C-alpha cells in the first residue's frame, strides 16, 4: 500500500471533492422528471396528411401540458417503414415518439417481405388518439350515384371500372379490394402518390371512384363535385346522414379501420407512459380539440396501451390474412 504523506493528502482531498461536486449535476439530471427537453413526434406521412393534421393539432397543446416543446417531424418514405424503423431503434427515453397508423402496424407485415421493425415487439403503445372513417366516392363523369349502381357497373364492365388510391398497400387501396372481393367483382386499380392526387383524379373523371378518408372528401361531396355512395364504417357519418354504410346496402364487410395511436420504443418507463397519457387526456378533453376533430370527421378514441395493443393484434390477424389471401404486395 502506497504511503500517503501530508503533502499528497491535500491535493487528493481536493480532487475527491471536485469529483463529488461534478457528480451532483449528473445525478440530478439522471433523476429529472420526464420530459426535461423537447419531445420529437414522428409522423410517417407527409405534410397535410391525416396523421400530420392530428399531430400538429395536438403538439402545441401537449407542449403546454408537458412543459416542453413537442416537435413534429414528417418522414413519409416507404409506407412508414423508414419512420417506424427509426423510432423502434431510438433510445427508450421518451424523447422519440411516433403517431402510428393502422396501416404501419397491421398492414405492412403482410405487404412486405421484411420489415425493419416488429409492430408488436418493438414498440410501447402509449394511447389511441383518433379513428378515420372512409367513404366510397364516385366521379360525376361515371354517372354512379348509389352503391348499387357502382356494383352494377363493376359487373357490367368486368375489370374496366377504375378506382384510384393513395398507393399500393395503402388503406384506400385495401378497402376497395375488400369491397371487390366480397362483392365478387373485378376493378382496375390506378395508384397515385397520395390521397390528394387520387381524389383530384376522381374530381377530373380520370378514374371512376376511390375510397377516401372522409375529411378530405367532405367539401367535395358537399359541393356535389363527387358523389358519396357508401361509408366503410360501423355507422353513418354525421355530415351525410343520407349516405348508408356498405353493410347497410347488403354487402357484409367489416368496418375499415383507420385508427392512429402514439407509440414509442419498446420498454418505455411506465412513469413516462403515465405522464404522457395524463397530458394527452387533458388535451383530448379540450373543447377546441374536440370541435376540430369533429369538424375533420376524426372521432376521438379512448383507452390506453392495452386498448390499442388489442386493436393492433386483431387488425393484424384479420387484415394480414386478407392481404395475403388476395396477393397484395409492395415490392
N, C-alpha and C positions, 0 to 999 in steps of 0.2 A: 504494500500500500504506500502511495506517494506521501512524503512528509509535507504538511501544509504549514507554511510559515505565516507570520503576521503580514508580511509584505504581499504574499499571494492570496491571502484570505479576503482582503478588502475588495480587490478587483473581481474576485469570484462572486462575492456577495452582491456587488453592483450588477454583474452580468445576470445573475439569477433574478434579481429584482426587475431588471429590464425585460427579461423573458416573460415574467409573470404579468407585467403591465401590458406587453404586446398581446398576450393571450386573452386579455379581458374583452377587447372588442370582438375578437374572433368568436369567443364563446357566446357573447351577447348576440352576435349576428346569427350564429347557428340556432339560437333559441328564439329568434324573432318570429312573431306570428306571421302566417301567410295571409296576404301577399306583402312582401317587403319591396317589391319592384314591379314594373309593368308586366301584365299577362298578355301573351300572344294568343289570339283566337284565329286559327287557320280555317279558311273557307275553301273547300275543294271544288269550287265553281267560280266562274268569272264575275266581274262587277255587273250589278244589275240582275243577277240570277236570284232565284227564290231564297237560297241559303244566304246570299250576300245581303239581301234586303233584311232578313231576320237578324243576321249578325250585327249589322250597323244600327238596327233599331234597339238592340239590347246592349251594345257595347258601352255607350256613354252612361247609361243608367246603371249598368253593372259596376262601372268605374266609380260612380258616386257611392255605391253601397260598399265596395271593397276598399276604397281609399287609394286605389292605384289605377293607372290607365289600363284599358283593355284595347289592345291594338289588333285590328282586323287585317289579316294577310291573305290575299287571294292566291290560290295555286290550283288552277283548273286542269292541269295536264292529265291526260290518260284516265278519264273517268274517276279521278280521285286517287289513283294508285300512288302517285308521287307524294301527294299531300299526306295521306294516311300512313304511308310507309315512313315518312319523315317523323310524324308525330309518334308512331309506335317506337321509334328508336331514340326519341328525345328523353332527357333525364326525367324521372318520375318525381318532379319537384313542384308541379302545379303551375309552372310558368309557360307551358306549351299545351294548349287545348285545341280541339277541333270540333267544328259544327258538322257532324257527320250525317249523311242521309241514308235512307234505307237501301239505296242502290249500292253505295260503297260497302255496306255491311252485309246485306242479304243477297244481292245480285252478283257482285263481282266474283265471288268464289266459284260460281258456275260459269261465268262468262269468260274467264281467263284460265289458261293452263297453270299459271302460277301467280301468286301474289307476293308483294314484299311485306305483307303483314297477315296475321291471323285475326279475323274480325272478332272472334270470341275470346282469344287468349291474350292478345297484345294490347288491350285497352281496358281502362276503367271507365265504365259508363257513369257519368255524373247525374244526368237528368234528361228526360224528354222535354222538348220545347214546343213544337207545333206540328200539326199534320197538314198535308196538302191534298185537297180534293182534286180530282181530274174530271175533265169533260170532253166528250167527243164532239168536235165541231166540224162542219162541212162548208165548203165554198159555195157561194151563191151561183157560180157557174155550173156546179154539179147538179143543181136542181133538187138536192136532197134536203128535206125539211123535217123528217122524222127518222127515228131509228129503224122502223120497219122499212122505210124506203131505202135506207142505207144497206140493209141486208138484201133487199130485193135487187138493187143494182150490183152488189157484190156477187150475187149468184148469177145474174144475167151476164155480167162481164167476165166472170171466171178468171180472175187473176189480173185483170186490166184496170180495176178500180184502184186508184193510187192513194197512198197516205204518206204524209211526212212525219218526221220525228226529229228529236234533238240529236240523234246519232244512234248507231248500232249499240244495243245493250242498254240504252237509256230507258228510264221508266216510261217515257212517251212511246217508245218502240214496243216494249214488252207488254204494255197494257193493250195495245191494238192486236198484238199477236194472240193474247188471251181471248179477245173477242172473236177473232177469226177462227181460232182452234175450237172454241166452244160452239160457235155457230156453224162450223163446218164449211167455211167459205175461204176462197183464196184472194189475197190482196197483193198489190205491188208496193213494196217499201221503197221510199225515197228518203234516205237520211240526209240531214242538214247539219251544219255546225252550230248547234244551239237551238233552243226553243223559239227564240225570237225570229230566227231565219225561217224556221219551219212554219210558224204562224203567218209570217209575211207571204210565204208561198201559197198558203190556203187563201189568204186575202186576195192574192193576184190570180187565183184559179190555176196555179201551176200544178197543184195536187188537189185531189177531191176532198180530203179530210185529214184530220190528225187528232190525236189525244193530247190535249193541252192541260197544263196546270190552270186551275180556274182563274187565279188572279190576273195573269196577263191577258186572258181572253175576255174578261168582264166588259171592258169598254167596247171591244169589237162586236160582241154579241148584243150589247145594249143599243148600239148604233146600227144593228142589222147588217154589218159588213160580213159577218159569218153567222151560221146557224148553229145553235146548241141543240143537239138531238138527244143526248143522254149523259147522265152523270155516273162516273165509275166509283161511287161511294156507297156507304150504307144508308145515306139519307140524301134528300134533295138539298140543293144549295139555296139559302135564304133569298138571294138576289133573283133566282129564277124558279119560283115555286111551281111553275107550269112544266118544267123540264124533268122528266122522270129519271129514276136511276135505271141502269141497264137491267138490273134484276126485276124491276117493276115492268119492264117490257116483255118479260117472259124468258130472258136468257139467264140461266143460272150461273152467274160468275161471282166470285168473292170480291169485296171492295179492294180497289187498288191501293196499296199502302204508299204513303208519301211522307212519312214522319222524318223529323230532324231531331237529333239529340246531341248534347255536348258530351265529349269524351276526352280522356287524357291517356297517357301511357299506363300500362299495367302497373299495379302495386302502388297506386297513389295513396298517400296517407289518409285514412278515414277522416281525420280532422280537417284536411283540406277539402274533401268532398262535402263534409257537413257545412263548412264555412261558405263554400260556393253555392250550395243548394239553398241556404238561408238567404243569401243575397239574391239569387235568381227568383225565389218565391216572392220576394218583395217587389222585384221588377215586374214579374208577370201579373201581380195584383194592381199595378199602376193603371188607373183608368185610361190614361193616354195610350199605353201599350195595348191594352185590351181593345180599345177603339180602332187602333191602327191595324192590328191583326185581323179584326173583324172586317175592316174595310178591304183588306187584301185577301179576304176569304181564306185565312190561315187559322183554323181552330187551335186554340192553345191546348196543350196536353198537360196532364197532371201526373204525379208519381215521381219515383226516384230511380236509383240504379237498378233495382230488381225488376221494376216495370219495363224499362227499356231493354234490359237484357232478355227478358221473356219474349218481348216482341221480336227482337233480333233472332233468337233461336227459332221461333215459329215461322217467321218470314223466310229465313234462310232455308228451312226444310221444305216449305211449300214452293216458293218461287225458284229455289235452286233446282228442284225436281222438274218444274215446268220448263225452265230454260234448257236443262239437259235433254229432256224429252223432245223438245222442239228444235234441238240442234242450233241454238242461238249462241254464236261465238264471236269474240272480239280478238282479232289476230294482232 
